[in-house]
Amino acid sequence: MTKKEIPVQLKAADPEKKLKLVLNMFLAGMAFLFALVLLFFFMKLVFGVLRYMSWLDYVFAVFMVCVPAVLFVTAFSIFFRRTLMYPVKPVRLISLAILGPAIVGWLVLFIRDIIHFFQSHKIDIGHYWSYEKTWLVSSVALIFILGVVQALSLPREPDWMEKAAQKDLHID
């Protein structure tokens, strides 16, 4: 059996329903804007209060004192672990002999800066040894030089063309 299709007659939309829908949309938009304004006022109030709290300055200063030491100790530690299994023995020994004191030096600077911070309560980073340009530049140079020396001391890897030639593949 097939059902007869009954033509659907479209009714004119009820004007009250349209008005109700538009009014609901308008009120929802206004409520959203009101909530947004309240959020901004609340954020202004909270951040205004935090601005006058001196402990927040100290938390930020401790964070700033810790950044270079944590960064370089982490980088040197990764290099140190990678160097422990390095295949070329002279380069491995020289690298370990350089990286060990570098890690110890940064740890000493870190401890010294933390002690200095809690004794002097200075927020300016110019008062801390970790931000000495000599230490920062030498640490970056050390990472770069050790990476280059370790890379150059390994035998050269064949590139894709040499690998293809070894497999007797024809490449134009």
C-alpha positions as CSV (number, residue, x, y, z in Angstrom):
1,M,0.0,0.0,0.0
2,T,1.2,3.4,-0.8
3,K,0.2,6.4,1.1
4,K,-1.3,9.3,-0.6
5,E,0.8,12.3,-0.2
6,I,-1.2,15.1,1.2
7,P,0.0,18.5,0.2
8,V,1.2,20.5,3.1
9,Q,-0.4,23.8,3.4
10,L,1.9,26.5,4.8
11,K,0.3,28.7,7.3
12,A,1.2,32.2,7.8
13,A,3.6,32.5,10.8
14,D,2.0,33.7,14.0
15,P,3.1,37.3,14.6
16,E,3.1,36.7,18.4
17,K,5.6,33.9,18.0
18,K,7.9,36.0,15.9
19,L,7.8,38.8,18.4
20,K,8.5,36.4,21.2
21,L,11.5,35.0,19.4
22,V,12.9,38.4,18.6
23,L,12.4,39.5,22.1
24,N,14.1,36.4,23.5
25,M,17.0,36.8,21.2
26,F,17.3,40.5,22.2
27,L,17.2,39.7,25.9
28,A,19.8,36.9,25.4
29,G,22.1,39.3,23.7
30,M,21.7,41.9,26.4
31,A,22.3,39.3,29.1
32,F,25.5,38.3,27.3
33,L,26.7,41.8,27.1
34,F,25.8,42.5,30.8
35,A,27.7,39.3,31.8
36,L,30.7,40.4,29.8
37,V,30.7,43.9,31.4
38,L,30.5,42.3,34.8
39,L,33.4,40.0,34.0
40,F,35.5,43.0,32.9
41,F,34.7,44.9,36.1
42,F,35.5,41.9,38.2
43,M,38.8,41.4,36.4
44,K,39.7,45.1,36.9
45,L,38.9,44.8,40.6
46,V,40.9,41.6,41.1
47,F,43.9,42.9,39.1
48,G,43.7,46.2,40.9
49,V,43.9,44.4,44.3
50,L,46.8,42.2,43.1
51,R,48.7,45.3,42.1
52,Y,49.0,46.4,45.7
53,M,50.1,43.0,47.0
54,S,53.8,43.0,47.5
55,W,54.1,39.2,47.8
56,L,53.2,39.0,44.1
57,D,56.3,41.1,43.3
58,Y,58.4,38.7,45.2
59,V,56.9,35.6,43.5
60,F,57.7,37.2,40.1
61,A,61.2,38.2,41.2
62,V,62.0,34.7,42.4
63,F,60.7,33.4,39.1
64,M,62.9,35.8,37.2
65,V,65.9,34.8,39.3
66,C,65.3,31.1,38.6
67,V,64.8,31.4,34.8
68,P,68.4,31.5,33.5
69,A,69.7,28.9,35.9
70,V,66.9,26.4,35.3
71,L,67.2,27.0,31.5
72,F,70.9,26.4,31.3
73,V,71.1,23.6,33.9
74,T,68.3,21.8,31.9
75,A,70.1,22.3,28.6
76,F,73.5,21.2,30.0
77,S,71.9,18.2,31.7
78,I,70.3,17.0,28.4
79,F,73.7,17.5,26.7
80,F,75.4,15.6,29.5
81,R,73.1,12.6,29.3
82,R,73.4,12.5,25.5
83,T,77.2,12.8,25.8
84,L,77.4,9.8,28.1
85,M,76.7,7.4,25.2
86,Y,78.6,9.3,22.6
87,P,80.7,6.9,20.4
88,V,83.9,9.0,20.0
89,K,85.8,8.6,23.3
90,P,88.0,11.8,23.2
91,V,85.1,14.0,22.3
92,R,83.0,12.4,25.0
93,L,85.6,12.9,27.7
94,I,86.3,16.5,26.7
95,S,82.5,17.3,26.5
96,L,81.9,15.7,29.9
97,A,84.9,17.6,31.4
98,I,83.4,20.9,30.2
99,L,79.7,20.1,30.9
100,G,80.2,19.0,34.5
101,P,81.8,22.2,35.7
102,A,79.2,24.2,33.7
103,I,76.3,22.5,35.5
104,V,78.0,22.9,38.8
105,G,78.7,26.6,38.1
106,W,75.1,27.3,37.2
107,L,73.9,25.5,40.3
108,V,76.3,27.6,42.4
109,L,75.0,30.8,40.8
110,F,71.4,29.7,41.3
111,I,72.0,29.1,45.0
112,R,74.0,32.3,45.4
113,D,71.3,34.3,43.7
114,I,68.5,32.8,45.7
115,I,70.4,33.5,49.0
116,H,71.1,37.1,47.8
117,F,67.5,37.6,46.9
118,F,66.2,36.6,50.3
119,Q,68.8,38.7,52.0
120,S,68.4,41.9,49.9
121,H,64.9,41.6,48.5
122,K,66.0,43.4,45.4
123,I,63.8,43.0,42.4
124,D,66.1,44.4,39.7
125,I,67.8,41.6,37.8
126,G,71.0,43.5,37.5
127,H,72.0,42.5,41.0
128,Y,72.1,38.8,40.3
129,W,75.0,36.7,38.9
130,S,72.8,34.6,36.7
131,Y,72.2,37.7,34.5
132,E,75.9,38.5,33.9
133,K,76.5,38.8,30.2
134,T,79.7,36.8,30.5
135,W,77.9,33.8,31.9
136,L,75.0,34.0,29.5
137,V,77.1,34.4,26.4
138,S,79.6,31.8,27.4
139,S,76.8,29.3,28.2
140,V,75.2,29.8,24.8
141,A,78.5,29.6,23.0
142,L,79.4,26.4,25.0
143,I,76.2,24.7,23.9
144,F,76.8,25.7,20.3
145,I,80.4,24.7,20.2
146,L,79.9,21.4,21.8
147,G,77.1,20.6,19.4
148,V,79.2,21.5,16.4
149,V,82.2,19.5,17.7
150,Q,80.1,16.4,18.5
151,A,78.4,16.6,15.1
152,L,81.6,17.0,13.2
153,S,83.4,14.1,15.0
154,L,80.9,11.5,13.8
155,P,81.4,9.9,10.4
156,R,79.5,11.6,7.6
157,E,76.1,10.0,6.9
158,P,75.4,9.4,3.2
159,D,72.7,11.6,1.7
160,W,69.7,10.4,-0.2
161,M,71.5,10.4,-3.5
162,E,74.3,8.3,-2.2
163,K,71.9,5.9,-0.6
164,A,70.0,5.6,-3.9
165,A,73.3,5.0,-5.8
166,Q,74.2,2.2,-3.4
167,K,70.8,0.6,-4.1
168,D,71.4,1.0,-7.8
169,L,68.3,3.0,-8.3
170,H,68.1,5.3,-11.3
171,I,67.5,8.9,-10.2
172,D,67.5,11.8,-12.7
